């Protein structure tokens, strides 16, 4: 039997003494989206943080190509692009500077201008690129954070409520970018209440 | 290594965009030290005797003043998560943050101290010695302070807690720093004091990044 690219087996997490979820098993393969649904407090964010190894799972395993990701955490982190409920942007830096810094913190060289412009353009941020992030609206900040995810060129996107605060055109732009990522063989796991507009996208309900 | 350089460069750029933060630290250092000659009176021999201790204590307090934002700002805007997720060791990131803190506080404090020493009637060689001890000693303050900042991350009243954690750990550095300048005046062995200061800095360098990284991972949970 062929193993899936990403395999989560019997995962359990505890937060503040309370079991958030247990015996969670699912797989995600190339080109697939897994949408996490569930009520507030059902553990969507905890699951995303556990997948990123930010939160230690109580038991269970996360496997990439059959190997436990905890064995080589740095290689695993290199495959991830992260969007938390906080944007991860510095208010005193411009959108463009934020993207360049984030890319270099991922261990890469300063990204070339063409790639940055492509990521900015995909979310209609080119006109805002020179503005300090602290002068942007909540939706514009969200778009800048999503542009950071696009620029990272990672295999697996972990997104916590990616459509938060986005207006209709920005939502459409993000859906298009997500579909391009999946079509190129990427994976995505997103906690969301809204429809991400991915044909054949799968859903995991965290009751 | 490119991530380390990028993080130092980012923090220096952020400090440059908010020059007020550094200015407050240096202004505190100036005001706090100049209060002593005013309070004690113009007895040069008394002032010269206490100068090293006063300047070292004031430098320590000034360095602490800016430390509570060291990781708290990254924690609040989510960039700490990006550091935790970076595919290179978090220990290096901890070191980079402390290095940037030292460049924007320790270095200017060491440069400013000789000027303030003049107000205490210190001899020229004591002024230079003071600057040298601060240059060698302030990295320890940034590293130990960084550890206290990481441990108090997310706590209420973290500033006061940070000071309570960091100050006792900084006592050896304070003793040898002030002692070195005193040794110059009394004919003691300045070099030995300076070597001990450097040894303390190396011990901090070899231990604190790991402890800071562990504290940051804990804060990220």
Interface residues (C-beta under 8 A of the other chain):
Chain A: X52 X54 X55 X56 X74 X75 X77 X78 X80 X82 X84 X85 X86 X87 X88 X89 X90 X91 X92 X93 X97 X101 X102 X104 X105 X106 X107 X108 X109
Chain B: X2 X3 X6 X7 X10 X13 X14 X17 X18 X76 X77 X78 X79 X81 X82 X83 X84 X85 X86 X87 X88 X89 X220 X221
